[in-house]
Amino acid sequence: MLLYAPDIAVDPYLPETEAHHCLKVLRMRVGDSLRITDGKGNFYQAEVAEIFHKTLNACRVNLLETIPQPPLWKGIIEIAVAPTKNSDRMEWFAEKATEIGIDKITFLRCRFSERKEMPLERIRKITVSAMKQSEKAQLPALQKMTDFKDFIKQDFDGQKFIAYCTLDNKVPLAQVYRKNENALVLIGPEGDFSEEEISLAKAYGFIPVSLGESRLRTETAALTACLTIHVLKMISG
């Protein structure tokens, strides 16, 4: 069982939710061993050092070993997606992308967006759970809702792509992505990007790409882009 404590290197106390799981669910006692990740690329081998019975869900641990983890893939993978009206579908995407492997998820506010805000705390809890379940030491960064026009102006050191439904001179992402480079892919709302947004993205260096012959729902397109890049990294070596 992997526990998450982002500040464990400087603060020996487990967060309340993790302490509750450790003490009430796993029923650990002083001296029991446990594994922790800080979500910043490290695993820790630790032991329960002290349990505070008068304080609900309080537990201090001793760190026995720090085990830095090498990156599981080369280059940064970022997906910037316009959230669907049903937040469950974005939660599904965040969970599965974390399991597969992603560095950053950004939520876009576009002209045809169905949702103007996203509950980041709930999404963060889902990504933490997915990180632990998939035995990863790196938690994806989450960026709050950002206006499309502001986002595309931000610097990005790598390849930039935009996927949309309109028939155009697009090439498959699998053909244009250069192996192991940083990649940022824009995925629009179910009403798609507007013509103005597509033109603006192109002007800022985003390459139009196709994710296949099928018309995909927003969350499926976002996950397909993430998975495509991972497959290319694996077969490219």
N, C-alpha and C positions, 0 to 999 in steps of 0.2 A: 504494500500500500504506500503510495507516494503522497506526501503532504506538501502544501504550498505555504511558504512564509517568505514574502518578498524582502524582509529586512533581517532575516535570521543571522546574517553575518555580523550584525552589530547589535541586535536585540534578541536575547536568548529565549524570549517568550513566544509561544505559538499564537497566531491570531485566534480569536474566540471560536470561530466556526471550526477551525482545524483542531483546536484543543478539545472541543466538544466531541468531535469524531474520534479523536485519540482516546479520550477518557471514558466516554459514555457508550460508544459503538464498539470500538476495538478493546475497550476495558484494559488499557495499558496500565502498568504500575511502574514505580521507580525502578530504574535499571533496565527496563525493556528497550530494545533497539527500534529505531524508526528511520525512514528515509525521507528527506526533505528536498524540495527544489525552491530556488528563489525566483524562478521564471526569468532569470537573467543569464542563463547558460551554465548554471552550477547545480550539481547534486551534492547533498551532505549526508554523511552517515552520522547518526546522533543517537543519544539515549535519553530517556526521561530522567531528569535530575530531581525535580521537585513538583509536587502536586499541591495546590492550594485549595483545601477542602472548604474553606470558609468563603472562597471567591468562586463564583460560578464559572466553570470552564476556563480555569487558569492552569497553565502548565509551563514549567521552565525546562529547557533541554541543554545538554552538553553536546557540543559539536565535536565529533571524534575525527572526522576526515572531510576535507573539501575535495570534491571530484569535478574539476572543470570539464565541460563537455564540448568537443569540437562541433562546429556547425554541421548539421545533417545534410545541407545542400549548399552549393556555391551561389553567391549572388542573392540579392534581396528580391522577394516576391511581394508585391503590393497590389491589392485589388481595391479600386475605388468604385463603389456601387450605389446607385440610387435606391433606397429602401422601398420595399413593397408596402402596400397598405396594411397587410397582415404581417405583423412583426414576427410571428412564428416562423415564417419562411426565411427571414433574415437570421433568426436564431439558428435555424437548421444550417444555413450556409456557414455561419461563423463557427459552429461546432465541427462540421465536416472539414472545413478548410484548415482549422487548427489541427485536427487529426492527421490530415494529409501533410500539412506544413505550409505556413504562411508567416510573413514577417509583419505585415501591417494591413489593417482593414480601415478604409476611410468611407464614410457615408456622405453621398453627394445630394445636394438640393438642386434639382434641375427644373426646367420649365414645366415639364409634365409629371413631376414627382407626385406620388400619391400620399407621401408622408413628409412632413416638414421637420420632424425631430425624431430622435431614436433614444430609447432608454439604455444608455451606455452601461450603467451598473449591472443591469440584468445580462446584457451581452457579455460583459467582462466575467461574470460568474460562470457563464456557459463556456467561455474559452478557457477559464481556469480548470473547470472540470474535464474538458476535452484534453487539455495539456497533460493533466495527471493520468487520465485513462490511457492515453497513447504514449506514456512514459517519455515525455519530452521535458527538456530543461529550459526551453525558451517560450515565453508567453508572447503572443502577437500584440503589437501595439494597436490601440483603437483610437481613431481620430473622430471627433464629434462632427455633426452635420456641418458641411462646408459648402458654400455656394459654388456651383460649377465654374463660373467665370473666375472666381478667386483661386480655386484649386488648380486649374490648368496653368496658371501663371507661376506656380511654385516650382523651384528648381528640383530637378530629379536627375541624378547621375546614372543614366542607363537608358534602356529602350522604353519608349512610351507608345502604348497602343490604345485604340478606341474600337470597340466592337458595337455594331448597330445593325438594325434589320434592313434598312434601305438597300436596294440593289445598287451596287456601285463597283468601282474597280478595287475590290478588296481581295487580299490574298489570305490564305489560311494562316492562322497564328503559328501553326507547326512549321510552316515554311519560312517565315520571316524572322522568328525569334533566334537570336544568336546564343548558342549554348553558354550557360553559366554567367551570363550578364545579368545585371539588375533589370527587373522588369516591372512596369506599372501598366495595369490594364483598366480601362474605364468601361463600366457596364451601366447602361442606362435604365430608366424606369420602364414599366410595361408599356407605356405610351411611346417609348423610345426617346432618343435624344432629338431635339429640334434640329432643323436644317442649320439654324444659326449656330447652335452648339457644336455640331459636327464641323462646320467650316472654321469655327474659332479654334477647336482642338487641333485641326490640321495645321492651322497657322502657327500654333505653338509646338509643332513638331510631333504630334501624335500620329501614328501610322494606322490607317484603317485596316482592320483584320476581320476575317470570318472565323466563326467557331464551329462551322459545319453546315450541312444542308438543311438541318431542321431548324424551325423557329423555336427558340428556347425561352422558358420563363426566366425572369431576372435572376433568381437565386441559382437556377441550373446553369445559366450562362456564366455567372461568376465562379461557380465551382469548376465548370469545364475549363475555364481559362487557367485557374490555379493548377488543376490536374494536368493539363496539356504541358505546361511549363515543367512540371515535375517529371513527366514521362520523358520529355526531351533531355532533361538533365541526366536521367538514368541511362538512356540509350547512348548518350553522347560521351559518358564516362567523365 
